[in-house]
Amino acid sequence: MSQADRIFRAMCRDIIDHGTDTRGQAVRPHWPDGEAAYTIKQFGIVNRYDLREEFPALTFRRTAIKSATDEILWIWQKKSNNIKDLHSHIWDEWAGNDGSIGKAYGYQLARKYCWKDITEEGLIRVYGSADVPIVGEGDHIAAQTHVVYNSDRQMYMMDQVDKVLYDLKTHPFSRRIMTNLYDFCDLPEMNLYPCAYSATFNVTEEKDGLVLNMVLNQRSQDTLTANNWNVCQYAVLLSMIARDVGMKPGVLLHVIADAHIYDRHVPLVEELISREEHPAPSFWLNPDKKDFYSFTRDDVRLDDYVTGEQIKDIPVAI
């Protein structure tokens, strides 16, 4: 039966039975009616999903894989911080009149940095040429430009996503392949601090080739509404990046500092984890696509996905 179901059930049972109740504390979240939104929380949840064994979609209820994929591509591929580039409305609460969520998520992944370990040889290997635009400090750089040369600092510049792809293709066994969305300088201009804030990539060599693994670090998670959503979308991301760099997707290690269940969610979670388990679905990723930047939400599918009924009208703390 589904390993994702078993992991989710054990995690929720641990939070409810052994977690810490925040009632009486000064908490930031509140319900739409104005009441404080308290939680039962557990510190330091670590869940391990091996994508070679199964795709980690819950069968207790359906996870909308195309919508989850759309959001992760909004952040990692479009590198957008504007909800007008997103098909769903999950970010509407945190967007301004112009649609922006501030200097958060995709904004951070779009920012280019100087890297001292990018070489002409590496650029030729990855892009087929080292002939790139030359810029000075403060010059405008087109968002779709993958790499430029900073003449003032005499270094090549890339954003974090392109640097991950570059590193995996040029020195895959590096222990420095990671992204970070938690830029302290920009926090005052973020409408919501990043929850899933860091991804670390690690490659292992096995008999049948190279395997790409990922550690997803999350500072906080609403377990009922977001847990399997995040797990599935980062499993998709890992699969897409592995396809681009010619590897097999391996382990997704999900580390959550504060895993919590809101007070009004506890009865819903109890009912959910009491449901029957079903076999894990099969994950389909369009075999005609390889380039990470070519994937869309329509290039993913879960086959033979049998689930319980969806939970409707889940109250969301804000």
Secondary structure, 3 states (H helix, E strand, C coil): CCHHHHHHHHHHHHHHHHCEECCCCCCCCECCCCCECCEEEEEEEEEEEECCCCCCCCCCCCCCHHHHHHHHHHHHCCCCCEHHHCCCCCCHHHCCCCCECECCCHHHHHCCEEECCCCHHHHHHHHCCCCCCEECCCCCCCCCCCCEEECCCCEEEECHHHHHHHHHHHCCCCCCCEEECCCHHHHHHECCCCCEEEEEEEEEEECCEEEEEEEEEEEEEEHHHHHHHHHHHHHHHHHHHHHHHCCEEEEEEEEEEEEEEEHHHHHHHHHHCCCCCCCCCEEEECCCCCCHHHCCHHHEEEECCCCCCCCCCCCCCC
